[in-house]
Each structure stands twice: as structure tokens, then as C-alpha cells.
Amino acid sequence: MKNDKIIFLTNDDSYLSKGFRAAVNLAREFGRVIAIAPDRVQSGMSQAITINTPLFLRQVEVSDDVEIYAFSGTPVDCAKIAFDHFFKDKRVDLVLSGINHGSNAAVNVMYSGTMGAAIEGSFYGVPSIGLSLDDHDADADFEGAVKYGREIIASIMEAADRLPRPLCLNVNVPRCGVEDIQGIRLARQTRGFWREDFYARQDPHGRDYFWLTGAFQNAEPDAEDTDEWALAHRYVSVVPVQVDMTDYRMLKSLDGVIK
């Protein structure tokens, strides 16, 4: 029987990345794939959208079960044009964003273009998964990400009708051989922050420029219910993501302070 489900696919590493190709092959197991991905690397773009320049879309591949488009916008632009232009009269069954080169655990979820697109997709009432591998290598081994991504996608699609909306999952896969992965753990986002270093240099014209680098500082390294702990112990972490950024604890603390 023909599978009439539609899977929307995007990422932030561009349609040329190895992780994106792995995601295409994974997604087509679950339905017809319509992919709109950036035409160049858009890592770290978070929820950014393009409002001051025109956007260009071109088809780069088409077959019976896959259409791939390269888009000049951000990952969220890709999701927006998909749902507000391509899918106006179509039911989309899943949003898959990735497979990202590099972890989006902990506070990285706030900066990630991959997760930005997944979150945007969830705004349209569609189950959305951001899938990342804790390996920045352009030629990374995605076998583990595909294997466990397949299990998670199948579970979510089977249960989709009884799960609340919006539904967005931040899935991160450890960097190790697939045989060394210990399984899947539901987790929460680790508390911690990046602390940056700016390396100053001068170009041949004497102008200062900077390279951004830094390190993540885990504020709770011993907590065993977090995504960072899961990755460190070779588990696939699954964090349900919400977009309500209201600090309800602080609301109570501010009661009586702000009048």
C-alpha cells in the first residue's frame, strides 16, 4: 500500500551536508519527503528570519518520493516557506530537522538553527524533531543517529494522535560507535552557559578582527537526569522542548516587588 504521509525535512548545515543526506534517506522510510534546506551553512541562526532581502528558491533534486529545494534563507525561513507556501492545502505528518553536525544539548538549543526550524515547525501543529549528532566532523558517522532516529520517529508517528501540541523534541546522539550506544533516555535540558573567548588579530590593512571561540560550562555536572549526562554516558538524549519562556518562579518572587 502506498505511503501517503508527508515528511518535511530541513537543517542548518545546508542541503550539501552529509547529515542532511542521511536524514533524507531516513525520512523517506516514513513517507514522501519534501526538503527545503539552506543553500549554505546557517549554523547558530536560532529563530532568525530574513526580512530585508529577497529570498531565492531552486529545486535541486526530484524523484517519486523526494523533492529537495535549496533556499537562500535561514532554517526558520525554510520552515516558513514550507508551511505558508508549499503546504497550504496539505497535511504534513512530521517535521525532521537535521541530522545536525554537532550537539544541540543544553543551552545550545537556544542558538541552533536546526532546533530553530524544528521549533518553528511545531508552531504549525506538526510533531517536530530536531536530530543532532555530537560530532562536528563533516564526514561524521551517522549510523547511530539514523538507527535511533528511526526508533524515535516511528514511536512519535505511531502515538502522534494522542500526544499534545505543540510537540517538539530535541534529540542528541552521542559520538561513538552504534554498538556502544547504551539506549535512549528522556532528559531535561542541562543548566549551563557558554563562556566565550575572542581572539583578536589584525588584517594586512591594520584593522582589528575577532574569532569567536569558547567552552560550555556545565552548572550541574553530577545531575543524572540531564541531556549532557546522557551524552557523556553514551545515551541518546530526548528533551521535549517548549517555547513559553515565562519564568513562573520569578513571577511569584516579583509579586509585591513590582506594583
C-alpha positions in Angstrom: 0.0 0.0 0.0 1.3 3.4 -0.9 2.5 5.6 2.0 0.8 8.9 1.6 2.4 10.6 4.6 4.4 13.8 4.0 7.7 14.4 5.9 9.1 17.9 5.8 12.9 18.0 6.1 15.3 20.8 6.7 18.5 21.6 8.6 21.1 24.3 9.2 24.2 22.7 7.7 22.9 23.2 4.2 21.5 20.7 1.7 25.0 19.7 0.8 25.9 18.3 4.2 26.4 14.6 4.9 24.0 14.7 7.8 21.3 16.1 5.6 21.7 13.3 3.1 21.5 10.8 5.9 18.3 12.5 7.0 16.8 12.3 3.5 17.4 8.5 3.4 15.9 8.1 6.9 12.9 10.3 6.3 11.9 8.5 3.1 11.3 5.4 5.1 8.3 7.1 6.6 6.7 8.9 3.7 7.2 11.3 0.8 9.9 13.8 1.6 9.8 17.4 0.8 13.0 19.1 1.8 13.8 22.8 1.9 17.2 23.5 3.3 19.6 26.4 3.3 21.8 26.8 0.3 24.8 27.5 2.6 25.7 26.8 6.2 23.4 28.6 8.6 24.5 27.2 12.0 23.8 29.3 15.0 20.9 31.2 13.4 18.4 30.2 16.1 14.9 31.7 15.2 16.3 34.3 12.8 14.2 35.2 9.8 15.1 37.2 6.7 13.1 40.5 6.2 15.3 43.0 4.4 16.5 41.0 1.4 14.7 38.8 -1.2 14.8 35.0 -0.9 15.6 32.6 -3.7 14.4 29.0 -4.0 15.7 26.4 -6.5 14.9 22.7 -7.0 18.0 20.5 -6.8 16.5 17.0 -6.9 13.2 15.4 -7.6 12.1 11.7 -7.7 9.0 9.7 -6.9 9.4 10.1 -3.1 11.8 13.0 -2.6 11.8 16.7 -3.6 14.8 18.8 -2.5 15.0 22.6 -2.7 17.9 24.9 -1.8 16.8 28.2 -0.2 18.8 31.3 0.4 17.2 32.0 3.8 17.7 30.8 7.3 16.4 27.4 8.7 13.3 29.2 10.1 12.8 30.8 6.7 12.8 27.3 5.2 10.1 26.1 7.6 8.0 29.2 7.0 8.0 29.0 3.2 7.3 25.2 3.5 4.2 25.7 5.6 2.9 29.0 4.3 3.6 28.4 0.6 4.1 24.7 -0.2 1.8 23.0 2.3 -1.2 25.4 2.4 -3.6 22.6 1.4 -1.6 19.6 2.5 -1.4 17.7 5.8 2.2 17.3 7.0 2.8 14.3 9.3 6.3 15.1 10.6 9.0 17.8 10.7 12.5 16.5 10.8 15.4 19.0 11.2 18.9 17.6 10.8 20.9 15.5 11.1 23.0 18.2 12.6 26.7 18.1 12.7 27.3 18.8 16.5 25.3 18.5 19.7 22.4 20.8 20.4 22.1 19.7 24.0 21.9 22.2 27.0 21.8 25.9 26.1 22.8 25.1 22.5 19.1 24.6 21.8 18.8 28.4 22.1 21.4 29.1 19.4 20.8 26.2 17.0 19.3 26.8 13.5 18.4 23.1 13.4 16.3 23.4 16.5 15.0 26.8 15.4 13.5 25.1 12.4 12.1 22.2 14.4 10.5 24.6 16.9 9.0 26.7 14.1 7.5 23.5 12.6 5.9 22.7 15.9 4.0 26.0 15.7 2.0 24.6 12.8 0.7 21.8 15.0 3.0 19.2 13.4 5.2 16.8 15.5 8.7 18.1 15.1 12.1 16.5 15.8 15.5 18.1 15.8 18.1 15.4 15.4 21.7 16.0 16.1 24.9 14.0 16.4 27.6 15.1 18.9 30.3 15.2 16.2 31.2 18.3 14.1 33.2 16.3 11.6 32.0 16.9 8.0 32.5 13.2 7.4 31.0 12.0 10.7 29.5 8.5 11.0 25.7 8.9 11.2 24.9 5.2 11.7 23.9 5.7 15.3 21.9 8.8 14.6 20.0 7.0 11.8 19.3 3.9 13.9 18.0 5.7 17.0 16.4 8.5 14.9 14.4 5.8 13.2 13.2 4.3 16.5 12.1 7.7 17.9 10.4 8.8 14.6 8.4 5.6 14.5 7.3 5.9 18.1 6.2 9.5 17.7 4.4 8.9 14.4 2.6 6.0 16.0 1.5 8.0 19.0 1.0 11.3 17.3 -2.8 11.4 17.5 -2.7 11.2 21.3 0.2 13.5 22.1 -0.4 17.2 22.9 0.6 20.1 20.7 2.9 21.8 20.2 5.2 18.8 20.2 9.0 19.4 19.6 11.8 17.0 20.6 15.5 17.9 20.9 17.2 14.6 20.2 21.0 14.3 20.6 23.1 11.2 19.7 26.5 10.5 21.3 29.7 10.4 19.4 30.6 6.7 19.5 30.1 3.5 17.5 26.5 2.4 17.2 27.3 -0.7 19.1 28.4 1.4 22.1 25.2 3.5 22.4 23.5 2.4 25.7 20.0 3.3 24.6 17.6 6.2 24.8 16.9 8.5 27.8 14.2 11.1 28.3 16.0 14.0 29.8 15.8 17.7 30.7 18.0 20.5 29.5 21.2 20.9 31.4 21.7 24.2 33.2 24.9 25.9 32.0 26.2 28.5 29.7 28.9 29.2 27.1 31.7 31.5 28.1 33.4 33.0 25.1 36.9 34.0 24.2 37.5 36.5 21.4 40.9 36.1 19.7 41.9 39.5 18.3 44.0 39.7 15.2 44.9 42.3 12.6 44.4 42.1 8.8 47.1 43.3 6.4 45.5 46.8 6.5 45.9 47.1 10.2 42.2 46.6 11.0 41.3 44.6 14.1 39.1 41.5 13.7 38.0 38.7 16.0 37.5 35.0 16.0 34.9 33.7 18.5 35.6 30.6 20.5 34.7 29.4 23.9 33.7 26.5 26.1 30.5 25.2 27.7 30.3 25.4 31.5 28.1 22.8 32.9 26.4 24.1 36.1 25.3 20.7 37.3 27.8 18.1 36.1 26.6 15.4 38.6 22.9 15.6 37.7 21.9 12.3 36.1 18.6 13.4 34.6 20.1 15.9 32.0 20.9 15.7 28.3 24.6 16.4 28.9 24.8 13.5 31.4 23.1 11.2 28.9 25.5 12.1 26.1 28.5 11.7 28.4 27.3 8.2 29.3 26.6 7.2 25.7 22.9 7.5 25.7 20.7 9.2 23.1 19.0 12.1 24.9 15.4 13.2 24.2 14.3 16.5 25.6 10.8 17.8 25.0 11.1 21.5 24.1 8.6 24.2 25.0 8.6 27.9 23.8 6.9 29.6 26.7 9.8 31.5 28.2 7.9 32.9 31.1 9.7 32.4 34.4 6.8 31.4 36.6 9.0 31.1 39.7 10.1 34.7 39.2 6.5 35.8 38.7 5.9 34.8 42.3 9.1 36.4 43.6 8.3 39.7 41.9 4.8 39.8 43.3 4.9 42.7 45.7 8.2 44.0 44.3 6.7 45.4 41.1 3.4 47.2 41.8 
